[in-house]
Amino acid sequence: MTIASQSQQKIDSYLDRLRQGLRGVREEDTRDIVEELRSHIVEKAADGGEMTAARIESVLAQLGSPEELASQFATDNLLARAQSSRAPWTILRGVFRWAKISVSGFLVLIISTVGYMIGGSFFLAALLKPLNPKVGLWKIGPHAYSLALGMTDHRMHGHELLGWFLIPVGLCVGGGTIMLTSHFALWSIRRFREEHRLRQPS
Amino acid sequence: MYDIVYCMARTLPADSPSPDKWEVQLRKGSLELAILASLWGGRLYGLEILRRLESGSDLIVSEGTVYPLLSRLKALGLLRSEWVESDGGHPRKYYSLTPFGKHRASEMASFWLRFSASLNKLLAPLGKEK
């Protein structure tokens, strides 16, 4: 193997690992980041002379591990996208990244996941109600309630509470919980980004 | 070597600041201003910004910190970037200040100058004691 192709391979393998770490980031942004670092590595390693394997090693060492570098790029990128798209899935993906690097991110992830699950269940129950008689909000004991989505059957021992009203109530409660959860997550993201960076352009 | 942003991200707001964290926060805050200031004279690409920071200031700059920070400053609307083909044949990503970035940089700079001048007055006796 020639020295040139060996050097090229070192750079490629570093950038591949960087690309792996950027999963979830938009393809266009990923390409931008990878190409910018390729340009940095090539120019710095060839600075005033021949590009040798040892020089490339030292340039890559100065950049740090590709996984850590990717995490720095990706966390803010995904949180910024969550803020602009406001879709629950994008929000959760951003918060999931955030949870990997800080305890506050982890707490926001737990609360948001629970919020979306509760909201989603009510919403789903409202949609499934016309299709399946087992779906409903059931009182199954003196202090026990169950929101059945069709998997369990409480018709023998339970008492159904809302009947067909489950549809409007489920849509409102479900939609409302999802919206509140999104508001909470976006508010937390905004606070985190403001605290750790500069202000957003107003 | 401090990996500034990474340390910051791991620092919880509730933690009481130890001297080390204080230094990390100070460095991080000033690095953003230093990057904006380095672009005051016109567009530069990543490596030029790094060299400018190393030669023009005593800031310890980690390369792995500057690139994500540049991308973040761009996402915040303070910088814009463009790809330009170099003489060497490979493309370079140039950064420049947006109007908002210029406004923000001069706001930050004038605050910094006022703040450090008054703090220096207060710190002068401490330096003499040493």
HADDOCK unambig.tbl for C-alpha pairs under 7 A between the chains (distance, minus, plus):
assign (segid A and resid 36 and name CA) (segid B and resid 92 and name CA) 6.92 0.50 0.50
assign (segid A and resid 36 and name CA) (segid B and resid 93 and name CA) 6.21 0.50 0.50
assign (segid A and resid 39 and name CA) (segid B and resid 90 and name CA) 6.75 0.50 0.50
assign (segid A and resid 39 and name CA) (segid B and resid 91 and name CA) 6.80 0.50 0.50
assign (segid A and resid 39 and name CA) (segid B and resid 92 and name CA) 6.33 0.50 0.50
assign (segid A and resid 40 and name CA) (segid B and resid 47 and name CA) 6.39 0.50 0.50
assign (segid A and resid 62 and name CA) (segid B and resid 63 and name CA) 6.47 0.50 0.50
assign (segid A and resid 63 and name CA) (segid B and resid 63 and name CA) 5.35 0.50 0.50
assign (segid A and resid 63 and name CA) (segid B and resid 64 and name CA) 4.50 0.50 0.50
assign (segid A and resid 64 and name CA) (segid B and resid 64 and name CA) 5.99 0.50 0.50
assign (segid A and resid 69 and name CA) (segid B and resid 64 and name CA) 6.05 0.50 0.50
assign (segid A and resid 72 and name CA) (segid B and resid 6 and name CA) 6.94 0.50 0.50
assign (segid A and resid 72 and name CA) (segid B and resid 68 and name CA) 6.03 0.50 0.50
assign (segid A and resid 73 and name CA) (segid B and resid 68 and name CA) 5.04 0.50 0.50
assign (segid A and resid 76 and name CA) (segid B and resid 72 and name CA) 6.91 0.50 0.50
assign (segid A and resid 101 and name CA) (segid B and resid 9 and name CA) 6.52 0.50 0.50
assign (segid A and resid 101 and name CA) (segid B and resid 10 and name CA) 5.94 0.50 0.50
assign (segid A and resid 102 and name CA) (segid B and resid 9 and name CA) 6.47 0.50 0.50
assign (segid A and resid 102 and name CA) (segid B and resid 10 and name CA) 5.17 0.50 0.50
assign (segid A and resid 200 and name CA) (segid B and resid 76 and name CA) 5.57 0.50 0.50
assign (segid A and resid 201 and name CA) (segid B and resid 76 and name CA) 6.39 0.50 0.50
assign (segid A and resid 201 and name CA) (segid B and resid 77 and name CA) 6.30 0.50 0.50
